[in-house]
């Protein structure tokens, strides 16, 4: 996924250009193209507050969905570690710089 930041909004979208084809015939290729088209329409937006080494992400479509992460740096990567260990659905997020672009490539571990 690719993420970008404005003053207070973090946007996520699927990086369909990085998905390699595994199709073995025309039908699978059509299915992959359809899935890529649907995926390219998926965009997620989170309002964020960055304060004292923590970032809080608030889903713009669901006000009840809010997660806080500890922010750290490892090599050139930015790591978001969940502050609430009790929520198993919240995963560590690793942001890796994308070469020659102002955007950041997002990997979820």
C-alpha positions in Angstrom: 0.0 0.0 0.0 1.1 3.6 -0.5 0.4 6.2 2.1 0.7 10.0 2.0 0.3 12.7 4.7 -1.2 16.1 4.7 -1.3 18.4 7.7 -3.7 16.2 9.6 -4.8 13.4 7.2 -3.0 10.1 6.4 -4.3 8.5 3.1 -3.8 4.9 2.2 -4.3 3.3 -1.2 -3.5 -0.1 -2.8 -0.3 0.1 -4.9 -1.7 -1.9 -7.8 1.3 -1.2 -10.0 3.5 -3.3 -7.6 1.3 -6.4 -7.9 2.8 -9.0 -10.2 0.7 -11.2 -12.3 0.5 -14.9 -11.5 -2.1 -15.7 -14.2 -1.7 -18.8 -16.2 -4.4 -18.2 -18.8 -6.7 -15.5 -20.2 -9.5 -16.1 -17.6 -7.1 -15.7 -14.7 -5.6 -12.6 -16.3 -9.1 -11.1 -16.7 -9.8 -11.9 -13.0 -6.6 -10.2 -11.9 -7.3 -7.1 -14.0 -10.8 -6.9 -12.5 -9.3 -7.3 -8.9 -6.7 -4.6 -9.7 -9.4 -2.2 -10.9 -11.5 -2.8 -7.7 -8.4 -2.4 -5.5 -7.3 0.8 -7.2 -10.6 2.3 -6.1 -10.0 1.5 -2.4 -8.8 4.6 -0.5 -8.7 4.9 3.2 -8.3 8.2 5.2 -7.3 8.7 8.8 -7.1 11.9 10.7 -4.0 11.8 12.8 -2.6 13.6 15.8 1.2 13.3 16.3 2.2 14.2 19.9 5.3 13.3 21.9 6.3 10.2 20.0 2.8 8.9 19.6 0.4 9.0 16.7 -3.4 8.6 17.0 -5.2 7.5 13.9 -9.0 8.2 13.6 -10.9 6.6 10.8 -12.7 9.4 8.9 -15.6 7.1 8.1 -16.0 5.5 11.5 -15.6 7.8 14.5 -15.4 4.8 16.9 -12.3 3.4 15.1 -9.3 5.1 16.8 -5.9 3.6 17.4 -2.8 5.0 19.1 0.7 3.9 18.2 4.2 4.6 19.6 6.3 6.0 16.8 10.0 5.0 16.4 12.6 4.9 13.7 14.7 1.9 12.5 17.2 2.5 9.8 15.2 4.6 7.2 11.9 3.0 8.3 9.2 4.5 10.6 7.6 2.0 12.9 4.1 2.4 14.4 3.7 0.0 17.4 0.2 -0.4 18.9 -0.1 1.1 22.4 -3.0 -1.2 23.4 -1.8 -4.8 23.5 -5.3 -6.1 24.3 -6.6 -5.5 20.7 -5.2 -8.3 18.6 -6.6 -6.8 15.4 -4.3 -3.9 15.5 -0.9 -4.7 14.0 2.5 -3.0 13.9 2.9 -0.8 10.8 6.2 -0.3 9.1 6.6 2.6 6.7 9.4 2.2 4.2 10.6 5.1 2.0 9.7 4.5 -1.7 12.6 5.3 -4.0 12.5 8.6 -5.8 9.1 9.6 -4.6 7.7 11.8 -1.8 5.2 9.1 -0.9 6.0 6.3 1.5 5.6 2.6 0.8 3.5 0.9 3.6 4.1 -2.6 4.8 2.1 -4.2 7.6 3.9 -6.8 9.6 
